[in-house]
Amino acid sequence: IFRPCFAAQYANRNATSPVSDKDLFRGYAAAVTSSVTIALGLNRLAARYAPRLAPFVAFPAVASANVLNVRLMRAAELQKGIDVTTSDGKTVGVSVEAARRAINETAITRVALPVPLLVLPPLVFRMLEKFSFWSRNPRLQLPIKAAVCSGAFLAALPGAIALFPQIGRMPVNELEEPLRSLVRERHPGLSEVEYNKGL
C-alpha cells in the first residue's frame, strides 16, 4: 500500500544518496502524523478563537509535513553528504555542507509549493463573496472555483521549483574540511563546485 508513496519519495531524492524503504516509510509516517496533528489542532483553535482563519488551516499543516518529510527522508545525506562536482560533471568529493544547502533549498521549495494552492483560493473566494454577483449566480460558483483552483495549481509547481536551480553552486572555500583542502590540492583552479538539489 505504501509503494506508490515510496516511489514518489524515491524519485524526488538526491540520486547520489541511497534511501532505504525504512527511511521512506519513516518520512511518510512522520509527514502524515504531523500534518493531521497540526490540522486538527489548528482547526480547533480556529473554531474557538478565529473562525475566519479556518480556510487557511491546511497550509501550515501541509507545509510542516513537507519540511519534516524532506528532513527525515534525506537525513542520511546530512550524515554522509552528497556528491559535489565540477561544472563538467566530474565528482570531486562528498560534502555534508552541500547536502545541508540542498535540503534547505528543497524544504523552502516544499513550503512555497502549497501557497498558491492553499492560500490564494480562499482569499479570492472571500473577496468574491463580497459582490452581489457571487450570491446571485450560484451556478457559476463551481466553474469559477474550479478555474481559480486550476490556475493556482498550474502556477504552483513551476513557481516553487524555479526558486532554486536544480544544480546548485557553492564556493570551494565554503566546503567543510578536509574536503576543501583536498579540492584545492587536486583542482587548484576550481573556485566553485556544483551539487544536485533534488526535488
trRosetta pair geometry for C-beta under 8 A, 3 or more apart (Angstrom, degrees):
i j d omega theta_ij theta_ji phi_ij phi_ji
2 5 5.1 -58 -167 46 68 113
2 6 5.7 75 133 -30 85 101
2 24 7.6 138 146 124 118 107
2 25 6.1 44 149 -106 162 88
2 28 6.3 144 -155 89 116 165
3 6 5.3 -53 -143 36 34 116
3 7 6.2 39 156 -26 67 101
4 7 5.5 -51 -149 31 33 114
4 8 6.7 32 153 -17 64 101
5 8 5.8 -52 -151 35 34 110
5 9 6.3 31 152 -15 66 107
5 24 7.4 144 115 165 86 104
5 28 4.9 77 143 -118 137 141
6 9 5.8 -59 -148 41 31 109
6 10 5.9 33 154 -23 67 110
6 21 6.3 -6 -133 -130 141 78
6 24 4.4 60 -126 154 85 149
6 25 7.4 -15 -85 -60 104 67
6 28 7.4 -66 -70 -38 61 142
7 10 5.6 -54 -141 37 28 113
7 11 6.2 27 158 -20 63 108
8 11 5.9 -56 -147 36 28 109
8 12 6.4 12 159 -8 63 114
9 12 6.1 -71 -148 44 28 102
9 13 6.8 45 154 -47 65 97
9 19 7.3 -128 131 128 103 155
9 24 5.0 150 84 -138 144 94
9 27 6.2 134 -139 85 147 135
9 28 6.7 -100 -45 -61 145 98
9 69 7.7 -121 -112 175 112 110
9 73 5.6 -138 -166 -131 115 140
10 13 6.1 -40 -155 0 31 116
10 19 6.3 -161 -112 68 71 126
10 24 6.6 -17 -56 -99 85 134
11 199 7.7 -22 121 53 74 128
12 198 6.5 80 159 173 60 91
12 199 4.1 -96 -147 79 84 97
13 17 6.6 -116 160 71 117 93
13 19 5.3 -143 -96 -21 164 140
13 73 6.6 -132 -96 149 98 113
13 74 6.6 164 -139 -88 86 94
13 198 5.7 -51 166 -141 28 128
14 17 5.2 48 82 20 99 105
14 74 6.8 74 8 -129 103 121
14 77 6.1 76 42 -98 134 145
14 82 5.2 -40 141 -121 153 137
14 99 7.6 -131 27 -123 165 81
14 102 6.1 43 -76 146 138 150
14 196 5.5 141 -145 96 91 101
14 197 7.4 -133 -94 126 102 19
14 198 3.8 -78 -65 -61 71 120
15 196 6.6 -25 31 104 88 159
15 198 7.6 171 -13 -98 61 86
16 82 5.1 107 75 -158 126 81
16 83 4.2 -132 -147 4 160 107
16 196 6.6 138 -8 41 111 123
17 74 7.2 86 84 -144 149 79
17 76 5.8 159 175 98 123 108
17 77 4.8 -79 -68 -82 171 91
17 80 6.7 144 -126 75 109 122
17 82 5.8 -70 -40 -100 113 85
17 99 7.8 74 -53 -117 146 120
18 76 7.6 -59 75 113 62 157
19 23 5.2 -116 -168 80 83 131
19 24 6.1 95 143 -56 113 90
19 73 6.6 6 -138 -178 141 79
19 74 7.8 -55 -93 -93 121 52
19 76 6.9 -175 -101 29 66 136
20 23 4.8 100 56 6 78 98
20 24 7.1 -136 101 -3 44 87
21 24 5.3 -53 -147 37 37 116
21 25 6.2 36 155 -19 69 104
22 25 6.0 -55 -148 37 28 108
22 26 6.3 28 154 -20 63 108
23 26 5.6 -53 -142 37 31 113
23 27 6.3 31 158 -18 65 106
23 72 7.2 178 -169 149 78 79
23 73 6.3 108 151 -138 99 47
23 75 7.2 -148 -142 39 117 102
23 76 6.8 -44 -108 -22 159 117
24 27 6.0 -58 -150 37 27 108
24 28 6.3 24 155 -16 63 110
24 73 6.8 45 -107 -126 49 94
25 28 5.7 -58 -146 40 31 110
25 29 6.0 28 159 -17 68 110
26 29 6.0 -56 -142 39 26 108
26 30 6.2 24 159 -16 63 110
26 72 5.7 -136 119 167 97 126
27 30 5.9 -57 -143 39 27 109
27 31 6.2 27 158 -20 63 109
27 68 7.9 166 -152 128 69 72
27 69 4.9 83 176 -153 96 66
27 70 8.0 99 -153 -44 124 12
27 72 4.1 172 -100 97 78 110
27 73 3.8 42 -102 -65 162 82
28 31 5.8 -57 -148 35 27 111
28 32 6.4 22 158 -14 64 108
28 69 7.2 49 -87 -129 35 108
29 32 6.0 -57 -146 39 29 107
29 33 6.1 27 157 -17 65 111
30 33 5.8 -56 -141 40 29 110
30 34 6.1 24 162 -15 66 109
30 68 5.4 -131 135 144 110 118
30 69 6.7 170 84 -86 96 58
30 72 5.2 113 47 -24 150 165
31 34 6.2 -58 -143 39 25 105
31 35 6.1 24 159 -19 62 113
31 65 4.2 82 -167 -175 77 90
31 66 7.2 63 -138 -72 116 27
31 68 5.8 171 -92 85 63 101
31 69 3.7 21 -77 -71 126 109
31 72 7.7 -138 -43 39 86 131
32 35 5.9 -59 -145 38 26 111
32 36 6.2 19 162 -13 65 110
32 65 7.1 69 -66 -142 22 128
33 36 6.2 -61 -145 40 24 104
33 37 6.1 22 159 -17 63 114
34 37 5.8 -59 -143 40 28 111
34 38 6.0 22 162 -14 66 111
34 61 7.8 166 128 -159 70 65
34 64 5.5 -126 147 123 120 105
34 65 5.1 169 83 -93 103 70
34 68 5.0 89 15 28 164 162
35 38 6.2 -60 -145 40 23 105
35 39 6.1 21 158 -18 62 112
35 61 4.7 82 -158 167 66 91
35 62 6.3 44 -130 -90 114 41
35 64 7.0 170 -87 77 59 89
35 65 3.5 3 -63 -64 103 139
36 39 5.8 -57 -143 39 27 111
36 40 6.2 24 161 -16 65 109
36 61 7.6 85 -58 -163 16 123
37 40 6.1 -59 -147 38 25 106
37 41 6.2 21 158 -15 63 112
38 41 5.8 -59 -143 41 29 110
38 42 6.0 20 163 -12 67 112
38 60 6.0 -127 161 118 131 94
38 61 4.3 175 92 -107 109 74
38 64 5.5 112 -40 53 166 144
38 65 7.6 -140 29 -43 131 89
39 42 6.2 -60 -141 43 24 103
39 43 6.1 30 157 -25 62 109
39 57 5.9 98 -143 144 66 108
39 58 6.6 24 -116 -105 110 51
39 61 3.8 31 -62 -101 86 157
40 43 5.7 -53 -146 33 28 115
40 44 6.6 27 156 -17 62 103
41 44 6.0 -58 -156 34 30 108
41 45 6.5 23 152 -13 66 108
42 45 5.5 -54 -143 41 37 111
42 46 5.8 37 157 -21 70 107
42 57 4.4 163 112 -141 120 102
42 60 6.4 132 -65 65 161 125
42 61 6.8 -131 26 -52 134 101
43 46 5.8 -55 -141 39 27 109
43 47 6.2 28 158 -21 63 108
43 54 6.8 58 -133 -137 66 88
43 57 5.4 76 -71 -167 68 168
44 47 5.8 -55 -146 35 28 110
44 48 6.3 16 159 -11 63 112
45 48 6.0 -66 -148 43 28 104
45 49 5.7 -28 176 28 69 113
45 50 7.3 6 136 32 80 93
46 49 7.0 -76 -121 57 19 74
46 50 5.3 -63 -138 77 60 79
46 51 6.3 101 156 -107 78 30
46 53 4.7 -130 -128 82 109 94
46 54 4.4 148 138 -81 137 67
46 57 5.7 -101 -15 -68 151 119
47 51 6.2 45 -128 -97 36 80
47 54 6.7 65 -68 -90 64 120
50 53 4.3 28 123 10 115 118
50 54 7.8 -179 109 -36 71 68
51 54 5.6 -15 -168 -21 51 117
53 56 5.4 -65 -171 44 68 110
53 57 7.0 96 134 -56 82 79
54 57 5.9 -25 -160 -18 42 116
55 58 7.9 -40 169 9 45 101
55 122 3.7 150 136 -131 133 140
55 125 7.9 -149 -154 65 162 125
55 126 7.5 -163 40 -52 157 114
56 59 5.6 -31 -177 15 73 117
56 60 7.9 57 141 -7 83 91
56 118 7.3 104 -143 148 54 90
56 119 6.3 43 -129 -114 97 72
56 122 6.0 -140 -67 68 73 159
57 60 7.0 -62 -164 39 42 96
57 61 6.4 35 149 -15 72 117
58 61 5.7 -70 -152 44 35 113
58 62 5.8 26 160 -16 75 112
58 114 7.7 -129 128 169 94 135
58 118 4.7 -133 96 -149 109 126
59 62 6.1 -61 -142 40 26 103
59 63 5.9 21 164 -16 66 113
59 114 5.9 172 -129 118 71 117
59 115 7.0 58 -139 -103 122 49
59 118 4.2 165 -77 113 82 128
59 119 5.4 43 -80 -61 147 92
60 63 5.7 -56 -135 42 31 110
60 64 5.9 28 166 -17 67 109
61 64 6.4 -59 -146 38 21 104
61 65 6.4 20 155 -17 59 111
62 65 5.7 -58 -148 39 30 112
62 66 6.3 34 154 -23 66 106
62 114 4.6 102 107 -66 137 173
62 118 6.3 170 30 -36 141 162
63 66 5.7 -54 -150 33 30 113
63 67 6.5 26 155 -16 65 104
63 110 7.4 137 -144 125 58 79
63 111 4.6 53 -152 -132 106 74
63 114 6.1 -131 -65 48 78 125
64 67 5.8 -53 -146 37 34 108
64 68 6.1 30 157 -15 67 109
65 68 5.9 -58 -143 42 28 108
65 69 6.0 33 156 -24 64 111
66 69 5.7 -57 -146 35 26 114
66 70 6.5 25 157 -18 63 105
66 107 7.4 141 125 -146 89 60
66 110 3.6 -171 159 156 125 118
66 111 6.4 -177 81 -68 130 50
66 113 7.1 175 -130 46 164 121
66 114 7.3 -168 -27 -10 145 119
67 70 5.9 -55 -151 34 30 109
67 71 6.4 27 154 -17 65 108
67 107 4.8 59 -127 -155 80 105
67 110 6.3 172 -67 88 54 123
67 111 6.3 24 -59 -63 106 99
68 71 5.7 -57 -147 38 32 111
68 72 6.2 21 160 -11 67 110
69 72 6.2 -62 -144 42 26 103
69 73 5.8 20 163 -17 65 116
69 110 7.6 -147 62 -176 106 160
70 73 6.0 -59 -136 40 23 107
70 74 6.0 -15 174 15 62 117
70 103 6.2 148 150 -161 107 83
70 106 5.3 175 -149 114 139 112
70 107 4.9 -163 77 -84 151 78
70 110 5.8 -166 -39 3 133 155
71 74 6.9 -81 -141 53 16 85
71 75 6.6 48 156 -71 59 84
71 103 6.9 88 -100 177 56 126
71 107 7.0 38 -51 -89 84 128
72 75 5.8 -16 -150 -31 32 114
74 77 4.6 -22 176 20 89 123
74 78 7.1 95 127 -21 80 89
74 99 7.5 -175 160 -174 111 100
74 102 8.0 -128 174 104 153 103
74 103 5.2 -173 99 -105 139 112
74 106 7.5 86 -2 64 159 152
74 198 7.1 152 -98 84 142 169
75 78 5.7 -53 -161 30 44 112
75 79 6.9 33 148 -11 70 106
76 79 5.7 -62 -155 41 39 108
76 80 5.7 -2 163 12 77 114
77 80 6.5 -69 -125 57 27 84
77 81 6.7 15 -172 -167 61 5
77 82 5.3 8 -152 -52 109 98
77 96 8.0 147 150 -130 61 59
77 99 4.0 -176 152 -153 98 127
77 102 7.3 -78 152 73 148 123
77 103 6.5 162 86 -55 130 118
78 96 6.4 62 -165 -157 42 93
78 99 5.6 -167 -84 122 43 127
78 100 6.3 77 -118 -80 87 75
78 103 6.7 -25 -64 -9 99 158
79 96 7.4 -51 173 -116 5 114
80 94 6.8 -43 151 160 76 135
80 96 7.5 168 92 -87 18 87
80 99 7.8 113 75 -62 58 162
81 94 4.1 117 99 153 125 87
81 95 4.9 165 -158 80 121 17
81 96 4.3 -78 -82 -61 90 55
81 97 8.0 5 -122 19 102 50
81 98 6.8 64 -162 52 89 95
81 99 5.1 -147 -137 -22 41 127
82 94 6.6 -176 91 -153 11 76
82 95 6.5 -35 58 60 62 70
82 98 5.5 -114 62 102 97 108
82 99 4.5 138 -4 -81 98 87
82 102 6.2 -6 27 16 156 154
82 195 5.7 90 101 -158 119 117
82 196 7.0 -123 164 53 134 81
83 91 5.0 -59 -161 -126 116 112
83 93 7.6 158 -146 94 54 32
83 94 5.9 -41 -89 -100 46 70
83 95 8.0 54 180 18 9 80
83 195 7.0 160 90 -126 55 79
83 196 7.5 29 66 14 95 100
84 91 7.3 107 73 -150 40 65
84 92 5.8 -51 97 58 87 93
84 93 5.6 -5 50 68 101 77
84 94 7.2 162 7 -109 81 19
84 95 4.7 33 -26 2 126 123
84 98 5.0 -179 -75 -45 109 163
84 170 7.7 -70 -132 50 129 108
84 175 7.2 -116 30 -106 173 124
84 179 7.7 91 35 171 135 138
84 183 8.0 -36 97 -89 128 140
84 193 4.1 39 168 148 115 138
84 194 6.7 147 -163 68 68 36
84 195 5.1 -43 -104 -73 71 95
85 88 7.9 -125 156 70 107 44
85 89 5.4 -14 170 -152 145 28
85 90 5.9 145 -160 69 89 35
85 91 5.2 -51 -96 -91 86 46
85 92 6.3 141 -124 3 29 85
85 193 6.4 135 59 -169 28 89
85 194 5.1 -38 67 65 83 92
85 195 7.3 144 16 -82 79 45
86 89 6.9 -35 69 32 74 21
86 90 4.6 8 28 51 112 93
86 92 6.1 95 -41 -38 81 118
86 187 7.0 -158 -82 -139 118 155
86 190 6.3 -95 -110 -118 98 128
86 193 6.9 -63 -84 -125 39 71
86 194 7.2 27 138 18 9 101
87 194 6.2 106 -94 -21 50 131
92 182 8.0 154 162 114 88 98
92 183 5.2 62 153 -115 129 98
92 186 7.0 172 -151 86 96 126
92 187 6.0 -49 -126 -6 135 144
92 190 7.2 174 -99 142 164 174
92 193 6.1 -117 48 -118 132 126
93 175 7.7 75 78 -163 139 145
93 179 4.7 147 145 -145 157 109
93 182 6.2 111 -80 92 140 129
93 183 6.2 -92 -2 -65 133 100
94 179 7.4 -129 66 -101 45 136
95 98 3.8 76 88 8 120 108
95 99 6.6 -177 103 -11 66 81
95 175 5.5 -89 -120 -139 131 96
95 176 6.5 147 -150 25 85 94
95 179 5.6 -175 -93 118 86 171
95 193 7.5 129 -16 93 149 148
95 195 7.1 -96 57 -83 120 136
96 99 5.3 -51 -152 35 38 116
96 100 6.4 43 149 -24 67 100
96 176 5.9 -5 51 12 97 148
97 100 5.6 -47 -149 30 34 114
97 101 6.6 33 152 -15 63 103
97 170 7.3 -167 122 139 108 164
97 174 6.5 -168 149 139 148 81
97 175 5.8 -180 50 -136 137 43
97 176 4.9 161 -27 -26 117 96
98 101 5.7 -54 -151 38 34 111
98 102 6.2 35 152 -21 67 107
98 168 7.4 161 -157 86 88 121
98 170 6.2 -152 -99 23 84 142
98 175 7.4 -6 -38 -112 97 84
98 193 7.2 -68 -85 100 136 119
98 195 4.1 157 -178 -65 124 159
99 102 5.6 -55 -144 38 31 112
99 103 6.2 27 158 -17 66 107
99 195 7.8 -128 -63 -175 43 150
100 103 6.0 -57 -146 38 27 107
100 104 6.3 26 156 -17 63 109
101 104 5.8 -58 -146 38 29 110
101 105 6.2 26 157 -17 65 108
101 168 6.2 -175 125 140 121 159
101 170 6.3 169 3 -66 171 137
101 195 7.2 109 75 63 115 142
102 105 5.9 -57 -148 38 28 109
102 106 6.3 27 154 -18 64 108
102 168 6.3 -154 -88 18 77 144
102 195 5.7 -104 -62 125 121 124
102 196 7.1 43 -126 97 139 45
102 197 4.7 -174 -141 -135 86 50
102 198 5.8 79 167 18 116 101
103 106 5.6 -54 -146 38 31 112
103 107 6.2 34 154 -22 65 105
103 198 7.9 12 -85 51 53 131
104 107 5.7 -53 -146 35 30 112
104 108 6.5 31 155 -18 64 103
105 108 5.9 -52 -149 35 31 110
105 109 6.4 35 151 -20 63 106
105 163 7.6 177 -169 107 85 104
105 164 4.2 33 -170 -45 122 178
105 168 6.6 179 -3 -78 165 140
105 197 5.3 -69 89 -145 133 123
106 109 5.5 -54 -151 36 33 115
106 110 6.3 31 152 -19 66 106
106 197 6.1 162 -59 164 91 93
106 198 5.5 -17 -81 86 140 98
106 199 6.8 123 -131 163 108 13
107 110 5.6 -55 -147 37 32 110
107 111 6.6 32 152 -19 64 102
108 111 5.7 -53 -151 34 34 110
108 112 6.3 29 153 -16 66 108
108 163 6.5 -137 116 130 108 150
108 164 7.3 95 73 -24 118 126
109 112 5.8 -59 -147 40 30 108
109 113 6.3 47 153 -41 64 100
109 160 5.0 103 -168 166 76 93
109 161 6.5 57 -155 -96 128 39
109 163 5.4 -170 -96 49 81 129
109 164 6.4 -93 -60 24 115 108
109 199 7.7 -100 107 -158 149 54
110 113 5.6 -32 -144 11 33 123
110 160 7.7 87 -78 178 21 134
111 114 7.6 -71 -172 34 30 90
111 115 7.7 44 141 -42 62 101
112 115 5.6 -42 -163 0 47 122
112 159 7.2 -127 146 119 115 93
112 160 4.5 163 99 -120 102 90
112 163 5.9 117 40 -48 164 149
113 117 7.6 -1 143 8 65 120
113 156 5.7 71 -168 168 59 103
113 157 6.8 31 -140 -98 97 50
113 160 4.0 30 -84 -102 68 170
114 117 5.0 -74 -154 54 59 110
114 118 4.7 12 162 7 100 120
114 119 7.8 102 129 -11 74 90
114 156 7.1 28 -103 -154 22 135
115 118 6.9 -74 -123 50 16 83
115 119 5.1 -27 -165 23 60 126
115 120 7.2 68 144 -23 67 95
115 156 7.3 167 58 -125 66 95
116 119 7.2 -49 -89 50 12 87
116 120 5.1 -9 -151 8 51 133
116 152 4.2 179 152 -165 92 84
116 153 7.5 -172 111 -62 112 23
116 155 5.1 -150 -156 87 166 105
116 156 4.2 -148 56 -81 121 87
116 159 6.8 93 -24 50 138 146
117 120 7.5 44 -14 36 9 97
117 121 7.2 -9 -177 -4 34 116
117 149 7.4 51 -144 -153 69 76
117 152 5.2 145 -91 134 44 116
117 153 6.0 61 -99 -86 100 65
117 156 5.2 7 -37 -77 97 154
118 121 7.5 -45 -127 34 14 102
118 122 7.6 7 169 -4 46 112
119 122 6.7 -70 -161 39 28 103
119 123 6.5 22 154 -16 66 114
120 123 5.7 -64 -150 39 34 112
120 124 6.1 31 158 -19 72 107
120 148 7.7 -155 124 172 98 100
120 152 5.1 178 71 -110 126 125
121 124 5.6 -56 -142 38 33 110
121 125 6.0 29 162 -17 69 108
121 145 7.3 68 -162 -154 116 75
121 148 5.2 124 -117 128 87 115
121 149 5.4 26 -95 -84 143 73
121 152 5.7 -86 -47 -16 96 158
122 125 5.8 -56 -140 40 31 109
122 126 6.1 33 159 -22 65 107
123 126 5.9 -55 -147 36 27 111
123 127 6.5 28 154 -18 62 107
124 127 5.7 -58 -153 36 31 112
124 128 6.3 29 152 -19 66 107
124 148 5.2 -168 95 -150 153 144
125 128 5.6 -52 -145 36 33 112
125 129 6.5 43 153 -30 64 101
125 145 6.7 34 -93 -107 117 94
125 148 7.3 175 -56 83 84 165
126 129 5.8 -46 -152 23 32 117
126 130 7.7 39 149 -26 56 96
127 130 6.1 -51 -171 16 39 114
128 131 6.0 -58 -165 29 49 108
128 133 8.0 -82 -168 80 84 97
128 134 4.6 128 152 -89 88 138
128 144 7.2 146 -141 136 165 143
129 134 5.6 -121 -104 103 32 158
129 135 7.6 67 -152 -52 61 92
130 134 7.7 72 45 17 35 138
131 134 5.0 104 73 -9 85 100
132 135 6.0 -61 -155 44 46 102
132 136 5.7 38 152 -18 77 116
133 136 5.9 -67 -141 44 25 108
133 137 6.1 -12 171 11 64 118
134 137 6.9 -83 -145 49 17 87
134 141 6.9 75 -165 -93 77 99
135 138 7.5 3 -166 -63 36 81
137 140 4.2 3 142 22 117 117
137 141 7.0 155 108 -38 75 76
138 141 5.5 -33 -157 0 45 121
139 142 7.5 -49 -174 23 38 100
140 143 6.0 -63 -158 48 52 105
140 144 5.6 49 149 -22 81 112
141 144 5.9 -63 -145 41 27 109
141 145 6.0 27 159 -19 66 109
142 145 5.7 -54 -142 38 29 110
142 146 6.2 29 157 -20 64 107
143 146 5.5 -54 -145 38 32 113
143 147 6.2 33 155 -21 66 105
144 147 5.7 -53 -147 35 31 111
144 148 6.4 31 155 -18 65 105
145 148 5.8 -54 -146 37 31 110
145 149 6.2 26 158 -14 65 109
146 149 6.0 -58 -144 42 28 108
146 150 6.0 29 156 -20 65 110
147 150 5.7 -55 -142 38 28 111
147 151 6.2 29 157 -19 63 107
148 151 5.9 -56 -149 37 27 111
148 152 6.4 27 153 -17 63 107
149 152 5.7 -54 -147 38 31 112
149 153 6.2 34 153 -21 65 106
150 153 5.6 -54 -147 36 31 112
150 154 6.3 29 155 -18 65 106
151 154 5.8 -55 -145 37 30 109
151 155 6.3 21 158 -12 64 110
152 155 6.0 -63 -147 42 29 105
152 156 6.1 41 155 -42 66 106
153 156 5.7 -46 -144 15 29 118
153 157 7.7 18 172 -12 59 98
154 157 7.8 -63 -162 28 24 96
154 158 7.9 -3 161 12 56 110
155 158 7.1 -81 -159 51 34 94
155 159 5.4 25 162 -20 73 129
156 159 6.1 -78 -150 42 18 109
156 160 6.0 9 167 -15 63 114
157 160 6.1 -59 -141 37 25 105
157 161 6.2 17 165 -12 64 112
158 161 5.9 -60 -141 43 29 107
158 162 6.0 31 160 -25 66 113
159 162 5.9 -60 -147 34 25 111
159 163 7.6 48 151 -44 56 86
160 163 6.1 -29 -170 -10 39 114
161 166 7.9 6 -180 -68 98 89
161 199 7.4 -16 -116 -130 103 97
164 168 6.7 -10 171 -86 111 103
164 197 5.9 146 119 -117 122 164
165 168 6.2 152 74 -82 91 51
165 169 7.9 17 64 -6 134 87
165 197 7.3 151 97 -15 52 135
166 196 6.9 -13 158 -148 79 70
166 197 5.7 -136 -159 33 37 109
167 194 5.2 4 174 -174 104 120
167 195 7.3 157 -160 75 60 31
167 196 6.2 -35 -105 -99 66 55
167 197 7.2 -138 -84 -9 16 90
168 194 6.7 151 81 -157 45 63
168 195 5.1 -21 63 63 97 85
168 196 7.7 148 18 -118 83 5
168 197 5.1 99 -25 -64 110 97
169 192 5.1 37 179 155 104 131
169 193 7.2 165 -149 85 62 35
169 194 5.4 -33 -96 -99 70 71
169 195 7.9 165 -86 19 25 72
170 174 5.3 -102 169 73 107 125
170 175 7.2 125 112 -62 118 74
170 192 6.3 173 88 -156 28 92
170 193 6.1 -19 62 60 79 80
170 195 7.1 5 7 4 109 114
171 174 4.8 89 67 2 87 103
171 191 6.5 -44 -139 159 78 73
171 192 5.1 -59 -103 -98 41 86
172 175 5.7 -33 -166 1 47 116
172 180 6.3 123 162 -141 77 77
172 183 5.4 -148 -148 108 115 136
172 184 6.5 131 151 -67 136 82
172 190 5.9 110 -63 114 141 90
172 191 6.0 -131 4 -173 110 25
172 192 6.1 -130 -28 -92 74 29
172 193 6.1 96 -85 -19 73 96
173 180 6.6 67 -128 -149 33 125
175 179 4.9 -102 157 99 123 108
175 180 4.2 165 81 -77 99 81
175 183 6.4 71 46 13 163 142
175 193 6.9 48 -65 20 125 135
176 179 5.8 58 73 32 67 110
176 180 6.6 -153 94 -24 17 102
177 180 5.4 -54 -84 31 60 107
177 181 6.1 40 -133 -6 88 104
178 181 5.3 -53 -167 43 70 111
178 182 5.7 74 135 -28 85 105
179 182 5.4 -60 -146 39 33 115
179 183 6.1 32 158 -20 70 105
180 183 6.1 -57 -149 35 26 107
180 184 6.4 23 154 -15 62 109
181 184 5.7 -56 -146 40 32 111
181 185 6.1 32 155 -21 66 109
182 185 5.8 -57 -147 36 28 111
182 186 6.2 5 163 0 65 112
183 186 6.3 -66 -137 49 26 95
183 187 5.5 -36 -177 44 68 106
183 190 6.2 -91 166 80 101 132
183 193 6.9 -74 -142 -57 153 130
184 187 7.3 -70 -109 67 14 64
184 188 6.3 49 -179 -109 57 56
184 190 7.8 -136 -98 60 43 93
185 188 7.3 -1 -148 -69 13 81
187 190 3.8 19 134 -4 118 128
190 193 6.9 44 162 -69 124 78
